[in-house]
Amino acid sequence: MGLASNTRRLMSVGPKGERIAPIPVEFHFLSHRELYDNTIVTVDRHHSSAGEWVVYGDHHWYTVAVVTRPVYARPQELCLYFDCYETEETIGRGTIVGPPIDEVALEFGALLSLLVREPMLPLGTRRIGGRPLRLDTRYGQVYRPLTLPSPPAKGVNSHDLRTIICGLANAPEKDCDAVLAAARLYHTALTLQAYDASTAYFSLISAIECVSGHHLKDKVFDFDKVQKFEKAAAVIAQISASNSEDNLIEALKSELVRGEDFVWQKFRNFIEKFLPEEFWQSDELHPEGYGTPPIEPTSLRGFLTEAYRARSAFTHTGEPFPAHVEIGISGSVRPLAAMQSFALIGTTRFVPVLVWFERLTHFVLREYLFRVIAPKLAAEREEKERAKDKLTAVIKALCDRERQSLERLTRWTARFVDAAIIGPKAPNREWALDEASIHTLSESGLISGDLEMEGTSSIKNREIGEVLGDFFFGTGQNPLRENTILPPTGLES
């Protein structure tokens, strides 16, 4: 009994519109990355009225608030508020009755960790039923060294998180079990990576295997296309040449296929199916790269092969992953890891560093959540992509002077990223090449403001700002991605 089952009871309503009384709980976590709720529209997200929230809510549904002050201080101590229902479980002749607080809280923490790429370190329960108490988690306090430079603050989309949690509650039990097991393994990898890179890497691969094995459990593989059977295929071909019993040969192939789990093939196919194009943009946590030769999309399968071979060697013989996979985990690098990374220059296949594979795991599992567990989010994203394509077409259709004016306004606006301001208005004389450009851009719905050269204008909203940032800066260097200096669509002044 955990997050999904508790959520189902939170969502259920009795015949008179009242729920069976749950128990209000407060459970604390520690985060070494600054988190905030990016759905809150505010001039200053560090102001106590906005900065208090990581996941805004009513303290009954899963709500996360920042306890430490100032709210941006690291590490952040976070309080998860939620209503927890009692459960009853019979084991043998005994019965366990009570709220599964740890199970619900730890699964929520693992899910949030997956979405923000930072492990939520559990501190334990601090209040039950309105009464303060201290129940430290049985996992104890795990020290997590601070990374240098500090990771950028991460916005949490509380709408998306709620949709995913509701999706888990409504999903088939085995789907939910696979996803939450993967989230826990991902959380374990982030927690352990500074201590044991090999075990952390193994946990990341296992996280994907949890879901790939479940999602592709019914996939049928062709004997003649499985590399593992190449030697057996040669022997079978010899038997077939001297035996006319084709049915017997096919039965032998079927039995060989039936006896295999195809764990590697499912792992590879799952990644290739769910890895989004966004993955190939720059990493917000490692914008300068990973200290090893870059990996191109066309070479993905070869690098996955190397990672899986290292996983198999570690699992079956105890051979650790190569030392160079540690690069990027912290600000210090062991001499052995540095020397191994230098030796990779000019090579075309190697085991990717752990931080690269961590990001891949994050993207693949998040994509599975969007497409399978919460398809509403995938539909909303597709709708946004269509709107972005239309905006891009509008930008491309502008004449050179209009497009140059728009680029000047975009670059002027980008200077205010992370400033305590919403909708900065640029003097038209500082960016517009002529008054006609102002009229055209306003009529196109890209900007709002005055139409005269003596007036001021601004980019209309966040969504348009992101498209302009992609167009003029490139998708990998877009400073307006997930920006908060422009108003959301529908809240333009």
Beta strands, then each sheet from edge to edge (+ up, - down):
strand 1: 23-31
strand 2: 35-37
strand 3: 53-55
strand 4: 63-66
strand 5: 76-84
strand 6: 87-91
strand 7: 94-98
strand 8: 121-128
strand 9: 131-136
strand 10: 154-156
strand 11: 426-427
strand 12: 447-449
strand 13: 456-459
sheet 1: 3+ 4- 5+ 1- 8+ 9-
sheet 2: 2+ 10+
sheet 3: 6+ 7-
sheet 4: 11+ 13- 12+
end
